[in-house]
Structures are given as structure tokens and as C-alpha cells.
Amino acid sequence: MNNSEPVDTKDRAKYEWQSFLFIVIFLFPILSVVLVGGYGFIVWAMQAFFIGPPGHG
């Protein structure tokens, strides 16, 4: 049932480097922008609709 062929060491190393570079160059920056932007949106929405802007008590 398993039709996969074993990958030799050279090809495996190439795939690992490609995966590493994809994660470092694309995935981490995109995720960081999404997380920081999402947090900023949540703070903005809370201040705009529920708790008001920060200020003196």
C-alpha cells in the first residue's frame, strides 16, 4: 500500500533547507504580522466599543 520511494540523503538535505528557508523567510514574518495586527485590532475594538480610550481614571 505504501508507494513512496526512499529519498536519498542529498535530496533530503535539499528539501530540509528549502523548508527551513520557506519557514524563516515567509511563514514567520507573515505570522508575526498577523498576530501583532490581530492583537492591535482586538485592542482597538475593545476601546472603540466597550471600555473606551485610555485616560485618567
Secondary structure, 3 states (H helix, E strand, C coil): CCCCCCCCHHHHHHHHHHHHHHHHHHHHHHHHHHHHHHHHHHHHHHHHHHHCCCCCC
